[in-house]
Amino acid sequence: MKRSSLAGLDAMIRRMDRELSGKDRVRELTIPLSREIIRTCAEAIRTMRTGGQSGRLLQEARKGAARLRKVTARHPELYHSGTVQNALQELAEAFILVALINGERIPSPESIDCTPGSYLAGMGDAIGELRRVAQDAMRKGELGEAEDSLSLMEGLFSALVRFDYPDAIAPVKHKQDVARGLIEKTRGEVAVAVRGRNLEQKIAALEKVLADHRDFSPAALRPKKRAAVSKKGRR
């Protein structure tokens, strides 16, 4: 063995240290950016559910996603890390949900700087939010809106189940299982609510009929007894 075998090691170590230090600085930048996207998307969904305009908040979140892509351009492994992908998942959920509630076409992953995996995961989460919309509608007695929400849930689910990849490629298997259960529960609740509404309508119609015939008595339907005729009267 020769000590000269270590020649150049110090320079190599310094170079790797610079590279890893730069990567760590980028990682530190992604954390607050990701948290801000998650916070903004949650606020956008709350605003939408209370009848407010969430467009400005969504655009802020999309700008944050574009910045994430830019700062991680030299470190794709950081872009595909859990921290960043979780934020992009929330972004996809918010954009999909708001578009559906407003009757608009849902955006593509590319248009909101999402990866396919994070977009599909966000789609699965949007199904859960639509269930809440359906439940709110049922509590208000707006069964038509509840049925519309259920239809949207089923439409998203039919798209989601077309993907069957390992979690390393597209982590949607768990989302599919959860969405399937939520749809089954919502379908049952909507069916019960519709039957209840139909029963109420029939009862109301019957009450109206009875109110229009207040003097009605079941005795009126009984056949009247014929008066007995005496033999003397027959003669």
Sequence and secondary structure as in RCSB ss.txt:
>XXXX:A:sequence
MKRSSLAGLDAMIRRMDRELSGKDRVRELTIPLSREIIRTCAEAIRTMRTGGQSGRLLQEARKGAARLRKVTARH
PELYHSGTVQNALQELAEAFILVALINGERIPSPESIDCTPGSYLAGMGDAIGELRRVAQDAMRKGELGEAEDSL
SLMEGLFSALVRFDYPDAIAPVKHKQDVARGLIEKTRGEVAVAVRGRNLEQKIAALEKVLADHRDFSPAALRPKK
RAAVSKKGRR
>XXXX:A:secstr
  GGGGTTHHHHHHHHHHHHHHHHHHHHHHHHHHHHHHHHHHHHHHHHHTT   HHHHHHHHHHHHHHHHHTTT 
HHHHTSHHHHHHHHHHHHHHHHHHHHTT     TGGGT  HHHHHHHHHHHHHHHHHHHHHHHHTT HHHHHHHH
HHHHHHHHHHTT    TTT   HHHHHHHHHHHHHHHHHHHHHHHHHHHHHHHHHHHHHHHHTTT  GGGGS   
     HHHH 
